[in-house]
């Protein structure tokens, strides 16, 4: 076994027990949760733990470069390194969280508004009621909003019908494109709206998660296994209202996933990650929320985090009380249509004699010489506008390329608009596909 240098060992001390590259607020506050001071471990023990971590997660020791980021981290965490421990904060944010989650339209209801005299349970854990499916892994994409929303729908469906059904996140990623942006992130409220307008959502088994944006499977989109009737927002900036809502059902919440800290550490309210609140309670005099994440069961406490509750700011820890929302379900589901038939396999689009793109993509010039295209790019949009001299494209409903800002506009007038509200980010070319020539 290769030994690491003393410098590496010292740096590794600072990453013992780090649960994510962002040090998300995870419970790690007392002996019963196995906290420890990294400084209490010898260099030899640190070296052993580091080697074990490399082997477990298939990592290769590449030098000290990325390790310096750990100097900024706290040295008191729960033992157990995950596969994310070698990523810097910025790397992790770019790979695993969505874009900033900010609602522009609210549907705040007084249904769960906190009132004086509310008699609420001292603790709630919907996992014990069988209303929470197993922890999933969203992979390296910003589809957290889909996992959060689907988790809330799974929960309310179990409460109303008695059936816990794992539902499709991929259907939202592929098909909920008028409002959300697939693996580029968006909002849970829009996901609820999509499910309502679609008349339901398919199962995870029938429409499994792939972790990348794909073409909407219309056959599976029409498999409406679980329905909801409406959705509402919990009164904002009220932990007591969130507690009241959570006493009735699991709640979708947005948090800032870039904060540093442990159970009661430091984080802000720049909401960029969707998760599912599944309970609350008190332990050793500390109030906490139980939150289900979508980064796999090897993260945190088997995929969960325990975040501090009842703090001084009304936004709650990491902004958890800023934008809570939940689906409403009033009755039973329609008859289950059963497994969907296989989707027809369509041939790829032929760009020229040498290049192809997947069906429902658009061939775009990537490199050209005079009147000839010497390489093509594949835009993951159908009937898209290819942005000239740029490796990006725009959807047909936002066909004007604004190269200066890297966005797509609905009309040319938007180019001269002060506000230019009707704009979307341009989509990078997906890949180049060259045919094998015998």
C-alpha positions as a Markdown table, in Angstrom:
| # | Residue | x | y | z |
|---|---|---|---|---|
| 1 | Unk | 0.0 | 0.0 | 0.0 |
| 2 | Unk | 1.4 | 3.4 | -1.0 |
| 3 | Unk | 2.0 | 5.7 | 2.0 |
| 4 | Unk | 0.9 | 9.3 | 1.8 |
| 5 | Unk | 3.2 | 12.2 | 2.8 |
| 6 | Unk | 3.0 | 14.0 | 6.1 |
| 7 | Unk | 1.6 | 17.0 | 4.4 |
| 8 | Unk | -1.1 | 15.0 | 2.8 |
| 9 | Unk | -1.9 | 13.5 | 6.2 |
| 10 | Unk | -2.2 | 16.9 | 7.8 |
| 11 | Unk | -4.5 | 18.1 | 5.0 |
| 12 | Unk | -6.5 | 14.9 | 5.3 |
| 13 | Unk | -7.1 | 15.6 | 9.0 |
| 14 | Unk | -9.3 | 18.5 | 7.9 |
| 15 | Unk | -11.5 | 16.3 | 5.7 |
| 16 | Unk | -12.1 | 13.4 | 8.2 |
| 17 | Unk | -15.9 | 12.9 | 8.3 |
| 18 | Unk | -16.7 | 15.5 | 5.7 |
| 19 | Unk | -20.1 | 14.4 | 4.4 |
| 20 | Unk | -20.1 | 16.7 | 1.3 |
| 21 | Unk | -17.9 | 19.1 | -0.4 |
| 22 | Unk | -20.2 | 21.9 | 0.8 |
| 23 | Unk | -20.3 | 20.6 | 4.4 |
| 24 | Unk | -24.1 | 20.7 | 4.4 |
| 25 | Unk | -25.7 | 21.1 | 7.8 |
| 26 | Unk | -25.7 | 17.5 | 8.9 |
| 27 | Unk | -26.3 | 16.2 | 12.4 |
| 28 | Unk | -23.0 | 15.7 | 14.1 |
| 29 | Unk | -23.2 | 17.1 | 17.5 |
| 30 | Unk | -22.8 | 14.5 | 20.3 |
| 31 | Unk | -21.2 | 11.2 | 21.2 |
| 32 | Unk | -24.2 | 9.2 | 20.2 |
| 33 | Unk | -23.7 | 10.4 | 16.6 |
| 34 | Unk | -20.0 | 9.6 | 16.7 |
| 35 | Unk | -18.5 | 13.0 | 16.5 |
| 36 | Unk | -14.9 | 13.5 | 17.1 |
| 37 | Unk | -12.0 | 15.9 | 16.8 |
| 38 | Unk | -9.8 | 15.2 | 13.8 |
| 39 | Unk | -6.9 | 16.4 | 15.8 |
| 40 | Unk | -7.2 | 13.4 | 18.1 |
| 41 | Unk | -6.2 | 11.0 | 15.4 |
| 42 | Unk | -2.6 | 10.0 | 14.7 |
| 43 | Unk | -0.9 | 10.6 | 11.3 |
| 44 | Unk | -0.8 | 6.8 | 10.8 |
| 45 | Unk | -4.5 | 6.4 | 11.4 |
| 46 | Unk | -5.3 | 9.3 | 9.1 |
| 47 | Unk | -3.2 | 7.7 | 6.4 |
| 48 | Unk | -5.0 | 4.4 | 6.8 |
| 49 | Unk | -8.5 | 6.0 | 6.7 |
| 50 | Unk | -7.4 | 8.0 | 3.6 |
| 51 | Unk | -6.2 | 4.9 | 1.8 |
| 52 | Unk | -9.5 | 3.1 | 2.7 |
| 53 | Unk | -11.5 | 6.0 | 1.3 |
| 54 | Unk | -9.5 | 6.0 | -1.9 |
| 55 | Unk | -10.2 | 2.2 | -2.4 |
| 56 | Unk | -13.8 | 2.3 | -1.4 |
| 57 | Unk | -14.8 | 5.1 | -3.8 |
| 58 | Unk | -12.4 | 4.1 | -6.7 |
| 59 | Unk | -10.3 | 7.3 | -6.3 |
| 60 | Unk | -6.8 | 7.9 | -7.4 |
| 61 | Unk | -4.4 | 10.0 | -5.5 |
| 62 | Unk | -3.5 | 12.8 | -7.8 |
| 63 | Unk | -1.5 | 15.3 | -5.6 |
| 64 | Unk | -2.2 | 18.0 | -3.2 |
| 65 | Unk | -4.0 | 20.5 | -5.4 |
| 66 | Unk | -7.6 | 19.9 | -4.5 |
| 67 | Unk | -6.8 | 19.0 | -0.9 |
| 68 | Unk | -6.0 | 22.6 | 0.1 |
| 69 | Unk | -9.7 | 23.4 | 0.0 |
| 70 | Unk | -10.1 | 21.3 | 3.1 |
| 71 | Unk | -8.1 | 23.9 | 5.2 |
| 72 | Unk | -11.3 | 26.0 | 5.3 |
| 73 | Unk | -13.4 | 23.2 | 6.7 |
| 74 | Unk | -14.4 | 22.4 | 10.3 |
| 75 | Unk | -12.5 | 19.6 | 11.9 |
| 76 | Unk | -15.4 | 18.1 | 13.9 |
| 77 | Unk | -17.7 | 15.8 | 11.8 |
| 78 | Unk | -19.3 | 12.4 | 12.0 |
| 79 | Unk | -16.8 | 9.7 | 10.9 |
| 80 | Unk | -17.4 | 8.4 | 7.4 |
| 81 | Unk | -16.1 | 9.8 | 4.1 |
| 82 | Unk | -18.4 | 9.8 | 1.1 |
| 83 | Unk | -17.5 | 9.8 | -2.6 |
| 84 | Unk | -17.9 | 13.6 | -2.6 |
| 85 | Unk | -15.1 | 14.4 | -0.2 |
| 86 | Unk | -12.5 | 15.2 | -2.9 |
| 87 | Unk | -14.6 | 17.9 | -4.5 |
| 88 | Unk | -14.2 | 21.6 | -3.7 |
| 89 | Unk | -17.3 | 23.6 | -2.7 |
| 90 | Unk | -17.5 | 25.2 | -6.2 |
| 91 | Unk | -17.1 | 21.9 | -8.0 |
| 92 | Unk | -19.8 | 20.3 | -5.9 |
| 93 | Unk | -22.3 | 23.2 | -6.5 |
| 94 | Unk | -21.7 | 23.0 | -10.2 |
| 95 | Unk | -22.2 | 19.3 | -10.4 |
| 96 | Unk | -25.0 | 18.4 | -7.9 |
| 97 | Unk | -27.2 | 21.4 | -7.1 |
| 98 | Unk | -29.7 | 23.2 | -9.3 |
| 99 | Unk | -29.9 | 26.8 | -10.4 |
| 100 | Unk | -31.1 | 29.3 | -7.8 |
| 101 | Unk | -34.6 | 28.4 | -6.8 |
| 102 | Unk | -36.7 | 31.5 | -6.6 |
| 103 | Unk | -40.5 | 31.6 | -7.1 |
| 104 | Unk | -41.9 | 34.4 | -9.1 |
| 105 | Unk | -45.6 | 33.6 | -8.4 |
| 106 | Unk | -46.8 | 32.3 | -5.1 |
| 107 | Unk | -49.9 | 30.3 | -4.0 |
| 108 | Unk | -49.7 | 30.9 | -0.3 |
| 109 | Unk | -52.4 | 29.3 | 1.7 |
| 110 | Unk | -53.5 | 29.8 | 5.3 |
| 111 | Unk | -54.2 | 26.1 | 5.6 |
| 112 | Unk | -51.1 | 25.5 | 7.6 |
| 113 | Unk | -50.6 | 29.0 | 9.0 |
| 114 | Unk | -49.3 | 28.8 | 12.6 |
| 115 | Unk | -51.9 | 30.0 | 15.2 |
| 116 | Unk | -51.7 | 30.5 | 18.9 |
| 117 | Unk | -52.9 | 27.4 | 20.7 |
| 118 | Unk | -52.0 | 24.9 | 17.9 |
| 119 | Unk | -51.7 | 21.5 | 19.4 |
| 120 | Unk | -48.9 | 19.9 | 17.3 |
| 121 | Unk | -47.0 | 16.6 | 18.0 |
| 122 | Unk | -43.7 | 17.0 | 19.7 |
| 123 | Unk | -42.1 | 15.0 | 16.9 |
| 124 | Unk | -43.0 | 13.7 | 13.5 |
| 125 | Unk | -41.2 | 11.2 | 11.2 |
| 126 | Unk | -43.1 | 10.2 | 8.1 |
| 127 | Unk | -40.6 | 7.4 | 7.4 |
| 128 | Unk | -42.1 | 5.5 | 10.4 |
| 129 | Unk | -45.5 | 5.9 | 8.8 |
| 130 | Unk | -44.4 | 4.3 | 5.6 |
| 131 | Unk | -44.9 | 7.5 | 3.6 |
| 132 | Unk | -41.3 | 7.9 | 2.4 |
| 133 | Unk | -39.6 | 5.9 | -0.4 |
| 134 | Unk | -36.0 | 4.8 | -0.3 |
| 135 | Unk | -33.2 | 7.4 | -0.8 |
| 136 | Unk | -32.3 | 7.9 | -4.5 |
| 137 | Unk | -29.3 | 9.4 | -6.2 |
| 138 | Unk | -29.9 | 12.2 | -8.7 |
| 139 | Unk | -26.4 | 11.9 | -10.1 |
| 140 | Unk | -24.4 | 14.8 | -11.5 |
| 141 | Unk | -27.3 | 16.9 | -12.6 |
| 142 | Unk | -29.5 | 19.6 | -11.2 |
| 143 | Unk | -32.7 | 17.6 | -11.0 |
| 144 | Unk | -33.1 | 18.0 | -7.3 |
| 145 | Unk | -36.4 | 19.8 | -7.8 |
| 146 | Unk | -37.9 | 16.7 | -9.3 |
| 147 | Unk | -36.8 | 14.5 | -6.5 |
| 148 | Unk | -38.2 | 16.9 | -3.9 |
| 149 | Unk | -41.5 | 17.3 | -5.7 |
| 150 | Unk | -42.0 | 13.6 | -6.4 |
| 151 | Unk | -41.1 | 12.8 | -2.8 |
| 152 | Unk | -43.9 | 15.1 | -1.6 |
| 153 | Unk | -46.4 | 13.5 | -4.1 |
| 154 | Unk | -45.4 | 10.0 | -2.9 |
| 155 | Unk | -46.0 | 11.1 | 0.7 |
| 156 | Unk | -49.4 | 12.6 | 0.2 |
| 157 | Unk | -50.4 | 9.7 | -2.0 |
| 158 | Unk | -49.6 | 7.2 | 0.8 |
| 159 | Unk | -51.5 | 9.3 | 3.3 |
| 160 | Unk | -54.6 | 9.5 | 1.2 |
| 161 | Unk | -54.7 | 6.1 | -0.5 |
| 162 | Unk | -52.6 | 3.9 | 1.8 |
| 163 | Unk | -50.2 | 3.0 | -1.1 |
| 164 | Unk | -46.6 | 3.9 | -1.2 |
| 165 | Unk | -45.6 | 4.1 | -4.9 |
| 166 | Unk | -42.2 | 5.2 | -6.1 |
| 167 | Unk | -42.9 | 7.7 | -8.9 |
| 168 | Unk | -40.9 | 8.8 | -11.9 |
| 169 | Unk | -38.5 | 11.7 | -11.7 |
| 170 | Unk | -37.3 | 11.2 | -15.3 |
| 171 | Unk | -40.8 | 12.0 | -16.5 |
| 172 | Unk | -40.5 | 15.5 | -15.0 |
| 173 | Unk | -36.9 | 15.9 | -16.3 |
| 174 | Unk | -38.0 | 14.9 | -19.9 |
| 175 | Unk | -41.5 | 16.3 | -20.1 |
| 176 | Unk | -41.8 | 19.2 | -17.8 |
| 177 | Unk | -40.0 | 21.6 | -20.2 |
| 178 | Unk | -42.5 | 24.5 | -20.5 |
| 179 | Unk | -41.6 | 25.6 | -17.0 |
| 180 | Unk | -38.6 | 23.7 | -15.7 |
| 181 | Unk | -35.2 | 23.0 | -17.2 |
| 182 | Unk | -34.6 | 19.3 | -16.6 |
| 183 | Unk | -31.2 | 18.6 | -15.2 |
| 184 | Unk | -30.4 | 22.3 | -15.2 |
| 185 | Unk | -32.7 | 22.8 | -12.3 |
| 186 | Unk | -35.9 | 24.7 | -11.5 |
| 187 | Unk | -38.8 | 24.7 | -9.0 |
| 188 | Unk | -41.0 | 22.2 | -7.2 |
| 189 | Unk | -44.2 | 24.3 | -7.6 |
| 190 | Unk | -43.9 | 24.0 | -11.4 |
| 191 | Unk | -43.4 | 20.2 | -11.1 |
| 192 | Unk | -46.7 | 20.0 | -9.1 |
| 193 | Unk | -48.3 | 22.1 | -11.8 |
| 194 | Unk | -47.1 | 19.8 | -14.5 |
| 195 | Unk | -48.4 | 16.7 | -12.8 |
| 196 | Unk | -51.8 | 18.4 | -12.3 |
| 197 | Unk | -52.0 | 19.5 | -16.0 |
| 198 | Unk | -50.8 | 16.1 | -17.2 |
| 199 | Unk | -53.5 | 14.3 | -15.2 |
| 200 | Unk | -50.9 | 12.3 | -13.2 |
| 201 | Unk | -47.4 | 10.9 | -13.2 |
| 202 | Unk | -46.0 | 7.5 | -14.1 |
| 203 | Unk | -44.1 | 5.1 | -11.8 |
| 204 | Unk | -40.4 | 4.9 | -11.3 |
| 205 | Unk | -40.4 | 1.3 | -12.5 |
| 206 | Unk | -42.2 | 2.2 | -15.8 |
| 207 | Unk | -40.3 | 5.4 | -16.5 |
| 208 | Unk | -36.9 | 5.0 | -14.7 |
| 209 | Unk | -34.4 | 7.7 | -13.9 |
| 210 | Unk | -31.5 | 8.1 | -16.2 |
| 211 | Unk | -29.9 | 11.3 | -14.8 |
| 212 | Unk | -29.7 | 13.1 | -18.1 |
| 213 | Unk | -32.2 | 15.2 | -20.1 |
| 214 | Unk | -34.0 | 13.0 | -22.6 |
| 215 | Unk | -36.8 | 13.1 | -25.1 |
| 216 | Unk | -40.2 | 13.0 | -23.5 |
| 217 | Unk | -41.7 | 9.5 | -23.8 |
| 218 | Unk | -45.3 | 10.3 | -24.6 |
| 219 | Unk | -46.5 | 6.8 | -24.0 |
| 220 | Unk | -45.2 | 6.8 | -20.5 |
| 221 | Unk | -46.2 | 10.4 | -20.0 |
| 222 | Unk | -49.8 | 9.2 | -20.6 |
| 223 | Unk | -49.5 | 6.5 | -17.9 |
| 224 | Unk | -51.2 | 8.5 | -15.1 |
| 225 | Unk | -50.7 | 6.3 | -12.1 |
| 226 | Unk | -50.8 | 8.8 | -9.3 |
| 227 | Unk | -52.7 | 12.1 | -9.4 |
| 228 | Unk | -52.8 | 15.3 | -7.3 |
| 229 | Unk | -55.5 | 17.9 | -7.3 |
| 230 | Unk | -53.7 | 21.1 | -6.5 |
| 231 | Unk | -50.6 | 22.6 | -4.6 |
| 232 | Unk | -50.0 | 25.4 | -2.2 |
| 233 | Unk | -47.2 | 27.2 | -0.5 |
| 234 | Unk | -46.7 | 27.2 | 3.2 |
| 235 | Unk | -46.6 | 30.8 | 4.7 |
| 236 | Unk | -43.1 | 32.0 | 4.1 |
| 237 | Unk | -40.5 | 32.7 | 6.8 |
| 238 | Unk | -42.3 | 30.8 | 9.5 |
| 239 | Unk | -40.8 | 27.8 | 11.1 |
| 240 | Unk | -43.9 | 27.2 | 13.1 |
| 241 | Unk | -46.0 | 27.1 | 9.9 |
| 242 | Unk | -43.6 | 24.7 | 8.4 |
| 243 | Unk | -43.9 | 22.5 | 11.5 |
| 244 | Unk | -47.6 | 22.6 | 11.3 |
| 245 | Unk | -47.6 | 21.6 | 7.6 |
| 246 | Unk | -45.1 | 18.9 | 8.3 |
| 247 | Unk | -47.3 | 17.4 | 10.9 |
| 248 | Unk | -49.8 | 16.7 | 8.1 |
| 249 | Unk | -47.6 | 15.5 | 5.2 |
| 250 | Unk | -44.0 | 15.6 | 3.8 |
| 251 | Unk | -43.1 | 19.0 | 2.5 |
| 252 | Unk | -40.9 | 20.1 | -0.4 |
| 253 | Unk | -38.4 | 22.7 | 0.7 |
| 254 | Unk | -35.6 | 24.7 | -0.9 |
| 255 | Unk | -32.3 | 25.4 | 0.9 |
| 256 | Unk | -28.9 | 26.8 | 0.3 |
| 257 | Unk | -26.6 | 23.9 | -0.4 |
| 258 | Unk | -23.4 | 25.8 | -0.4 |
| 259 | Unk | -23.2 | 26.7 | 3.2 |
| 260 | Unk | -20.5 | 25.4 | 5.5 |
| 261 | Unk | -21.2 | 24.0 | 8.9 |
| 262 | Unk | -22.6 | 21.0 | 10.7 |
| 263 | Unk | -25.9 | 20.5 | 12.6 |
| 264 | Unk | -25.8 | 24.1 | 13.8 |
| 265 | Unk | -23.3 | 25.6 | 11.4 |
| 266 | Unk | -23.3 | 28.5 | 9.1 |
| 267 | Unk | -25.2 | 28.8 | 5.8 |
| 268 | Unk | -27.1 | 31.4 | 3.9 |
| 269 | Unk | -30.5 | 31.7 | 2.2 |
| 270 | Unk | -29.5 | 31.7 | -1.5 |
| 271 | Unk | -31.8 | 28.9 | -2.3 |
| 272 | Unk | -30.3 | 26.5 | -4.9 |
| 273 | Unk | -31.2 | 22.9 | -3.8 |
| 274 | Unk | -34.6 | 21.2 | -3.5 |
| 275 | Unk | -35.0 | 18.6 | -0.7 |
| 276 | Unk | -37.9 | 16.9 | 1.2 |
| 277 | Unk | -38.7 | 17.6 | 4.8 |
| 278 | Unk | -40.0 | 14.4 | 6.3 |
| 279 | Unk | -40.1 | 15.1 | 10.0 |
| 280 | Unk | -39.0 | 17.1 | 13.0 |
| 281 | Unk | -38.1 | 16.5 | 16.7 |
| 282 | Unk | -35.8 | 17.5 | 19.6 |
| 283 | Unk | -32.7 | 15.7 | 20.8 |
| 284 | Unk | -30.5 | 16.7 | 23.7 |
| 285 | Unk | -32.3 | 20.0 | 23.9 |
| 286 | Unk | -31.7 | 20.8 | 20.2 |
| 287 | Unk | -34.7 | 21.1 | 17.8 |
| 288 | Unk | -34.2 | 19.7 | 14.3 |
| 289 | Unk | -35.8 | 19.0 | 11.0 |
| 290 | Unk | -35.4 | 15.6 | 9.3 |
| 291 | Unk | -34.6 | 16.2 | 5.6 |
| 292 | Unk | -34.3 | 13.6 | 2.8 |
| 293 | Unk | -31.7 | 14.4 | 0.2 |
| 294 | Unk | -31.2 | 13.0 | -3.3 |
| 295 | Unk | -27.4 | 12.3 | -3.3 |
| 296 | Unk | -27.6 | 8.6 | -2.5 |
| 297 | Unk | -27.7 | 6.6 | 0.8 |
| 298 | Unk | -23.9 | 6.9 | 1.3 |
| 299 | Unk | -24.3 | 10.7 | 1.9 |
| 300 | Unk | -25.1 | 12.1 | 5.4 |
| 301 | Unk | -27.0 | 9.8 | 7.7 |
| 302 | Unk | -28.0 | 7.2 | 5.2 |
| 303 | Unk | -29.1 | 9.9 | 2.8 |
| 304 | Unk | -30.7 | 12.2 | 5.4 |
| 305 | Unk | -29.6 | 15.4 | 7.1 |
| 306 | Unk | -30.7 | 16.7 | 10.5 |
| 307 | Unk | -30.9 | 20.5 | 10.3 |
| 308 | Unk | -31.3 | 22.9 | 13.2 |
| 309 | Unk | -34.8 | 24.1 | 14.0 |
| 310 | Unk | -36.1 | 27.2 | 15.8 |
| 311 | Unk | -33.2 | 29.5 | 15.1 |
| 312 | Unk | -33.1 | 33.3 | 15.4 |
| 313 | Unk | -33.9 | 34.2 | 11.8 |
| 314 | Unk | -37.3 | 33.7 | 10.3 |
| 315 | Unk | -35.9 | 32.1 | 7.2 |
| 316 | Unk | -34.8 | 29.0 | 9.1 |
| 317 | Unk | -31.6 | 27.1 | 8.8 |
| 318 | Unk | -30.2 | 27.5 | 5.2 |
| 319 | Unk | -33.5 | 29.2 | 4.2 |
| 320 | Unk | -35.6 | 26.1 | 4.8 |
| 321 | Unk | -38.7 | 28.1 | 5.8 |
| 322 | Unk | -38.5 | 30.5 | 2.8 |
| 323 | Unk | -40.3 | 28.5 | 0.1 |
| 324 | Unk | -42.0 | 25.4 | 1.5 |
| 325 | Unk | -44.7 | 23.9 | -0.7 |
| 326 | Unk | -46.9 | 20.8 | -0.9 |
| 327 | Unk | -49.3 | 18.9 | -3.2 |
| 328 | Unk | -53.0 | 18.4 | -2.3 |
| 329 | Unk | -54.7 | 15.1 | -3.0 |
| 330 | Unk | -58.4 | 14.6 | -2.4 |
| 331 | Unk | -59.2 | 11.1 | -3.6 |
| 332 | Unk | -58.1 | 7.8 | -5.1 |
| 333 | Unk | -56.0 | 7.3 | -8.2 |
| 334 | Unk | -57.3 | 6.1 | -11.6 |
| 335 | Unk | -56.9 | 2.4 | -12.4 |
| 336 | Unk | -53.2 | 1.5 | -12.9 |
| 337 | Unk | -52.7 | 1.1 | -16.7 |
| 338 | Unk | -49.9 | -1.4 | -16.1 |
| 339 | Unk | -46.5 | -1.4 | -17.8 |
| 340 | Unk | -46.2 | 0.8 | -20.9 |
| 341 | Unk | -45.4 | -0.8 | -24.3 |
| 342 | Unk | -41.8 | -0.4 | -25.6 |
| 343 | Unk | -41.2 | 3.0 | -27.2 |
| 344 | Unk | -40.6 | 2.7 | -31.0 |
| 345 | Unk | -36.9 | 3.0 | -31.9 |
| 346 | Unk | -36.5 | 5.9 | -34.3 |
| 347 | Unk | -33.4 | 6.3 | -36.6 |
| 348 | Unk | -31.0 | 9.1 | -35.9 |
| 349 | Unk | -31.1 | 12.4 | -37.9 |
| 350 | Unk | -28.5 | 12.4 | -40.7 |
| 351 | Unk | -26.5 | 15.7 | -40.7 |
| 352 | Unk | -24.4 | 14.7 | -43.7 |
| 353 | Unk | -22.6 | 11.5 | -44.9 |
| 354 | Unk | -20.4 | 11.5 | -41.8 |
| 355 | Unk | -22.4 | 12.9 | -38.9 |
| 356 | Unk | -25.7 | 12.0 | -37.2 |
| 357 | Unk | -27.7 | 13.3 | -34.2 |
| 358 | Unk | -30.3 | 11.6 | -32.1 |
| 359 | Unk | -33.9 | 11.8 | -33.1 |
| 360 | Unk | -35.6 | 15.0 | -32.2 |
| 361 | Unk | -32.3 | 16.9 | -32.0 |
| 362 | Unk | -31.2 | 19.6 | -34.4 |
| 363 | Unk | -28.0 | 19.4 | -36.5 |
| 364 | Unk | -26.0 | 22.6 | -36.1 |
| 365 | Unk | -22.7 | 23.8 | -37.8 |
| 366 | Unk | -19.9 | 23.5 | -35.3 |
| 367 | Unk | -17.0 | 24.2 | -37.7 |
| 368 | Unk | -17.4 | 25.4 | -41.2 |
| 369 | Unk | -15.0 | 26.3 | -44.1 |
| 370 | Unk | -16.6 | 28.5 | -46.7 |
| 371 | Unk | -19.8 | 26.9 | -47.7 |
| 372 | Unk | -18.9 | 23.5 | -46.2 |
| 373 | Unk | -19.5 | 22.2 | -42.7 |
| 374 | Unk | -16.5 | 20.1 | -41.5 |
| 375 | Unk | -18.1 | 19.2 | -38.2 |
| 376 | Unk | -21.5 | 19.2 | -36.7 |
| 377 | Unk | -22.9 | 19.7 | -33.2 |
| 378 | Unk | -26.1 | 18.1 | -31.9 |
| 379 | Unk | -28.6 | 20.5 | -30.2 |
| 380 | Unk | -30.8 | 18.6 | -27.8 |
| 381 | Unk | -33.9 | 20.5 | -29.0 |
| 382 | Unk | -36.2 | 19.8 | -31.9 |
| 383 | Unk | -36.6 | 22.4 | -34.6 |
| 384 | Unk | -34.1 | 24.6 | -32.8 |
| 385 | Unk | -32.2 | 27.8 | -34.0 |
| 386 | Unk | -28.5 | 27.3 | -34.2 |
| 387 | Unk | -26.6 | 30.3 | -32.9 |
| 388 | Unk | -24.0 | 31.4 | -35.5 |
| 389 | Unk | -20.3 | 31.2 | -34.5 |
| 390 | Unk | -21.3 | 29.7 | -31.1 |
| 391 | Unk | -21.7 | 26.2 | -29.7 |
| 392 | Unk | -25.2 | 26.8 | -28.5 |
| 393 | Unk | -28.8 | 26.8 | -29.8 |
| 394 | Unk | -32.2 | 28.2 | -28.9 |
| 395 | Unk | -35.7 | 26.5 | -28.7 |
| 396 | Unk | -38.2 | 27.2 | -31.4 |
| 397 | Unk | -40.3 | 29.3 | -29.1 |
| 398 | Unk | -37.3 | 31.5 | -28.1 |
| 399 | Unk | -35.6 | 31.5 | -31.5 |
| 400 | Unk | -33.5 | 34.7 | -31.3 |
| 401 | Unk | -29.8 | 34.2 | -30.2 |
| 402 | Unk | -28.4 | 36.8 | -27.9 |
| 403 | Unk | -24.8 | 35.9 | -28.1 |
| 404 | Unk | -23.6 | 38.7 | -25.8 |
| 405 | Unk | -25.6 | 37.3 | -22.9 |
| 406 | Unk | -25.7 | 33.6 | -23.8 |
| 407 | Unk | -29.5 | 33.7 | -23.8 |
| 408 | Unk | -32.4 | 33.1 | -26.2 |
| 409 | Unk | -35.1 | 35.7 | -26.8 |
| 410 | Unk | -38.8 | 35.3 | -27.8 |
| 411 | Unk | -38.6 | 38.2 | -30.3 |
| 412 | Unk | -36.1 | 40.7 | -31.8 |
| 413 | Unk | -37.8 | 43.4 | -29.9 |
| 414 | Unk | -36.5 | 41.8 | -26.7 |
| 415 | Unk | -33.0 | 42.7 | -27.9 |
| 416 | Unk | -33.8 | 46.3 | -27.3 |
| 417 | Unk | -36.0 | 45.9 | -24.3 |
| 418 | Unk | -34.7 | 47.3 | -21.0 |
| 419 | Unk | -36.1 | 44.5 | -19.0 |
| 420 | Unk | -35.9 | 41.7 | -21.7 |
| 421 | Unk | -38.1 | 39.5 | -19.5 |
| 422 | Unk | -38.8 | 36.9 | -22.1 |
| 423 | Unk | -35.5 | 35.2 | -22.2 |
| 424 | Unk | -34.1 | 31.7 | -21.6 |
| 425 | Unk | -30.5 | 30.4 | -21.3 |
| 426 | Unk | -29.0 | 29.1 | -24.5 |
| 427 | Unk | -28.5 | 25.4 | -24.7 |
| 428 | Unk | -25.0 | 24.0 | -25.4 |
| 429 | Unk | -24.5 | 21.5 | -28.2 |
| 430 | Unk | -24.9 | 18.0 | -26.8 |
| 431 | Unk | -22.2 | 16.2 | -28.7 |
| 432 | Unk | -20.8 | 15.3 | -32.1 |
| 433 | Unk | -21.6 | 11.9 | -33.6 |
| 434 | Unk | -19.4 | 10.6 | -36.4 |
| 435 | Unk | -20.4 | 7.6 | -38.3 |
| 436 | Unk | -17.9 | 4.8 | -38.7 |
| 437 | Unk | -16.8 | 4.5 | -42.3 |
| 438 | Unk | -15.7 | 1.1 | -43.4 |
